[in-house]
Amino acid sequence: MNRHVINPADKAKLTAELRAMGRKAREAARVLGRMPAGQKAQALRSAARAVRVAEAAILEANALDCAEAAAEGQNAAFLDRLLLNAQRIEAIAASIEDIAALPDPVGAVTEEWMRPNGLRIARVRTPLGVIGVIFESRPNVTADAGALCLKAGNAVILRTGSGALRSAIAIHAAMVAGLKAEGVPEAAIQLVQVGDREAVGQMLTGLDGAIDVIVPRGGKSLVARVQAEARVPVFAHLDGNNHVYVHAAADLAMAKDVLLNSKLRRTGVCGSAETLLVDGACAATHLAPLVKALLDAGCAVRGDDAVQAVDPRVTPASEADWGTEFLDAIIAAKVVDGLEDAVRHIEQHGSHHTDAIITADAAAAAQFLAEVDSAIVLHNASTQFADGGEFGFGAEIGIATGRMHARGPVGVEQLTSFKYRVVGEGTVRP
Amino acid sequence: MNRHVINPADKAKLTAELRAMGRKAREAARVLGRMPAGQKAQALRSAARAVRVAEAAILEANALDCAEAAAEGQNAAFLDRLLLNAQRIEAIAASIEDIAALPDPVGAVTEEWMRPNGLRIARVRTPLGVIGVIFESRPNVTADAGALCLKAGNAVILRTGSGALRSAIAIHAAMVAGLKAEGVPEAAIQLVQVGDREAVGQMLTGLDGAIDVIVPRGGKSLVARVQAEARVPVFAHLDGNNHVYVHAAADLAMAKDVLLNSKLRRTGVCGSAETLLVDGACAATHLAPLVKALLDAGCAVRGDDAVQAVDPRVTPASEADWGTEFLDAIIAAKVVDGLEDAVRHIEQHGSHHTDAIITADAAAAAQFLAEVDSAIVLHNASTQFADGGEFGFGAEIGIATGRMHARGPVGVEQLTSFKYRVVGEGTVRP
């Protein structure tokens, strides 16, 4: 079956269906925006229970997805992300309960002040409205993204990778049943029930004004499509081409610990380090031990001339390597000429995601943290902390690398907007 | 001269020029993002002095703009907004100095917390990058918008209405000379030096990635064009179709004061009230006095049947009147059936700008403030407080009515983004 071609009649039908989903989402958003915090939390707990109850149906659907993916020759990583079992379904339910337990962001006052004329002004969190989430073939994201958006008072339209569609439909059906039992509108969390990519294009147009923001999660092809086609705001999650810069004043043991953790704790996450920059001023003492530690830990090192000189196992780095998110046990490595050169390299090749400096020099750290234009900048800490949970945000829907609205881990607070509440005593403006 | 048609050769030349402006803006933004607060403030004071020094040249340019506008038959309001004199130039310079004196937002820590593993995480304000401001024929906006963007560490590309282009060029030249004297890059504030509208369309595409956000200021035709064509994020400033809702528990004297101020203090500002909603439960006592007060103050009232019944001077409201931003001494008025009906009317006809409730009932006020989805919601206060200065933000570049990033008065803080700064002690993730 080719899921990516659609005939005109089917396209018209899909358009009508998606627009109807958009209208229903807008109506649901109005209800959710006013829903008491307790009701939302209770409904999410009910959804978690419903997911547990539906375990057999979810596993059955997932088995079909997995069989199809295997038949299509998908790789092991794809199959592992797709596979559900009892333990993973329990993890999905527990994650919904964790989101239910987060503080409700809607109505929270983030700033409050009094004006000389007696007006009290408060900045209050409100929902964003309707969120479109377009994500890869990972069944758990159906639950996480749906629950996070709902917790923030938003309606959501989910579109999963077609490889996980049956699993997503089963999880979604369970969640909606659980939510409905607590009075949440059925359209609070909607799932696009067809696999073809035409739906992505239509969501990116905003469904006639029904979608306020798109959250894309996926590989380079989705990101490129979103950048070309999106007509609504996007919380883009780009590459994590992250750097560890070992400054002249770095403690070698600390640099080694942080570097190995940044690169190798998990290589497939967006917070993993992809490039090592070692300052020329400490290269004589630090470069060889750091490179050997990486190689000995099983990491391939692609280096410039100076890095190649310290170990024969180092292979030459190509120009493209500086811009590559390997997501594997591979690192590009280079000697830089001081802090400004490091910042310049990151500016030229980085993706504004997560970058770290290792140094004992507070002034150098402050300069790096100020000048590197990334969502997350770290001093003496692993890039693998780029994670909403590690930030204390609870679950996250991704790491935003743009500069508008949300940046860094997108948790429940980043899925809100705000309004100004002004209270007077019959106050008029002179 | 028809400024709105452009031949292909000129279009290609304009495209090349605008893209070059975009690249220069991006370079300037890098420098501005790292510029010390003191240098930015000093440079803005220098720009203010330069505007004062250039008074004669600015007045000369403005005289040409005014003569052309008069010859074109522009109306009195247009001519008044366009006209400069010594006093208005002094006000422009003083406004730049006020912006210079604001607290510098870049680097400000808006939240800071410690994680159990010892990581210290701070959310720190950063510049947005490059801002495109498209505005009407008001010379003072050249200075205000330029200074506000620069204060927040952003480069800006300004595009003024063609009617004010000569005045804007003169003000801009003076500002840039003043800024340059303090080491600010020439491209920190750039002005599109041609009047044709093709430049607007190109700015809305983002100039090949050079513009991060567009701030449009202008009438319905600009807003419509921005909505149709923008490929970059927009801080939209839509209509201010604002409501005053007189609740059943409103004090009549207070309601009268706030209503008259909301409607008539200045009718041409975006915060002026355009619709009066009176609760049916107090209509018997409140409706007639409120309507008569408006009429006696010289305000035309267009009402539903109930409103027409209280005074023969009331004319019938058309359906379109509920959605109209009159910006004049005209108000639409209607009796509503309780708070929920008022909220529903505002949701249906409002523009998410500024809406007020007058009531002595705290619970009713809380419900209105929570449920009305507008950038600014007021209790017992005039809608004319919808203004960055009245909020204590200093100057503003407009009132944003969207829900993404900026909402309400867009002052210097709203022109920033943020990053997370994470400090450890060699901290690694388990």
Boltz contact constraints between the chains, C-beta under 6 A:
constraints:
  - contact:
      token1: [A, 34]
      token2: [B, 371]
      max_distance: 6.0
  - contact:
      token1: [A, 119]
      token2: [B, 381]
      max_distance: 6.0
  - contact:
      token1: [A, 128]
      token2: [B, 403]
      max_distance: 6.0
  - contact:
      token1: [A, 233]
      token2: [B, 233]
      max_distance: 6.0
  - contact:
      token1: [A, 233]
      token2: [B, 404]
      max_distance: 6.0
  - contact:
      token1: [A, 254]
      token2: [B, 426]
      max_distance: 6.0
  - contact:
      token1: [A, 257]
      token2: [B, 426]
      max_distance: 6.0
  - contact:
      token1: [A, 257]
      token2: [B, 428]
      max_distance: 6.0
  - contact:
      token1: [A, 258]
      token2: [B, 426]
      max_distance: 6.0
  - contact:
      token1: [A, 261]
      token2: [B, 428]
      max_distance: 6.0
  - contact:
      token1: [A, 265]
      token2: [B, 429]
      max_distance: 6.0
  - contact:
      token1: [A, 369]
      token2: [B, 421]
      max_distance: 6.0
  - contact:
      token1: [A, 371]
      token2: [B, 34]
      max_distance: 6.0
  - contact:
      token1: [A, 375]
      token2: [B, 419]
      max_distance: 6.0
  - contact:
      token1: [A, 376]
      token2: [B, 420]
      max_distance: 6.0
  - contact:
      token1: [A, 377]
      token2: [B, 421]
      max_distance: 6.0
  - contact:
      token1: [A, 378]
      token2: [B, 422]
      max_distance: 6.0
  - contact:
      token1: [A, 379]
      token2: [B, 423]
      max_distance: 6.0
  - contact:
      token1: [A, 380]
      token2: [B, 424]
      max_distance: 6.0
  - contact:
      token1: [A, 380]
      token2: [B, 425]
      max_distance: 6.0
  - contact:
      token1: [A, 380]
      token2: [B, 426]
      max_distance: 6.0
  - contact:
      token1: [A, 381]
      token2: [B, 119]
      max_distance: 6.0
  - contact:
      token1: [A, 381]
      token2: [B, 422]
      max_distance: 6.0
  - contact:
      token1: [A, 381]
      token2: [B, 424]
      max_distance: 6.0
  - contact:
      token1: [A, 381]
      token2: [B, 427]
      max_distance: 6.0
  - contact:
      token1: [A, 382]
      token2: [B, 428]
      max_distance: 6.0
  - contact:
      token1: [A, 382]
      token2: [B, 429]
      max_distance: 6.0
  - contact:
      token1: [A, 384]
      token2: [B, 429]
      max_distance: 6.0
  - contact:
      token1: [A, 385]
      token2: [B, 429]
      max_distance: 6.0
  - contact:
      token1: [A, 403]
      token2: [B, 128]
      max_distance: 6.0
  - contact:
      token1: [A, 403]
      token2: [B, 417]
      max_distance: 6.0
  - contact:
      token1: [A, 404]
      token2: [B, 233]
      max_distance: 6.0
  - contact:
      token1: [A, 404]
      token2: [B, 405]
      max_distance: 6.0
  - contact:
      token1: [A, 405]
      token2: [B, 404]
      max_distance: 6.0
  - contact:
      token1: [A, 405]
      token2: [B, 405]
      max_distance: 6.0
  - contact:
      token1: [A, 408]
      token2: [B, 420]
      max_distance: 6.0
  - contact:
      token1: [A, 417]
      token2: [B, 403]
      max_distance: 6.0
  - contact:
      token1: [A, 418]
      token2: [B, 407]
      max_distance: 6.0
  - contact:
      token1: [A, 419]
      token2: [B, 375]
      max_distance: 6.0
  - contact:
      token1: [A, 420]
      token2: [B, 376]
      max_distance: 6.0
  - contact:
      token1: [A, 420]
      token2: [B, 408]
      max_distance: 6.0
  - contact:
      token1: [A, 421]
      token2: [B, 369]
      max_distance: 6.0
  - contact:
      token1: [A, 421]
      token2: [B, 377]
      max_distance: 6.0
  - contact:
      token1: [A, 422]
      token2: [B, 378]
      max_distance: 6.0
  - contact:
      token1: [A, 422]
      token2: [B, 381]
      max_distance: 6.0
  - contact:
      token1: [A, 423]
      token2: [B, 379]
      max_distance: 6.0
  - contact:
      token1: [A, 424]
      token2: [B, 380]
      max_distance: 6.0
  - contact:
      token1: [A, 424]
      token2: [B, 381]
      max_distance: 6.0
  - contact:
      token1: [A, 425]
      token2: [B, 380]
      max_distance: 6.0
  - contact:
      token1: [A, 426]
      token2: [B, 254]
      max_distance: 6.0
  - contact:
      token1: [A, 426]
      token2: [B, 257]
      max_distance: 6.0
  - contact:
      token1: [A, 426]
      token2: [B, 258]
      max_distance: 6.0
  - contact:
      token1: [A, 426]
      token2: [B, 380]
      max_distance: 6.0
  - contact:
      token1: [A, 427]
      token2: [B, 381]
      max_distance: 6.0
  - contact:
      token1: [A, 428]
      token2: [B, 257]
      max_distance: 6.0
  - contact:
      token1: [A, 428]
      token2: [B, 261]
      max_distance: 6.0
  - contact:
      token1: [A, 428]
      token2: [B, 382]
      max_distance: 6.0
  - contact:
      token1: [A, 429]
      token2: [B, 265]
      max_distance: 6.0
  - contact:
      token1: [A, 429]
      token2: [B, 382]
      max_distance: 6.0
  - contact:
      token1: [A, 429]
      token2: [B, 384]
      max_distance: 6.0
  - contact:
      token1: [A, 429]
      token2: [B, 385]
      max_distance: 6.0
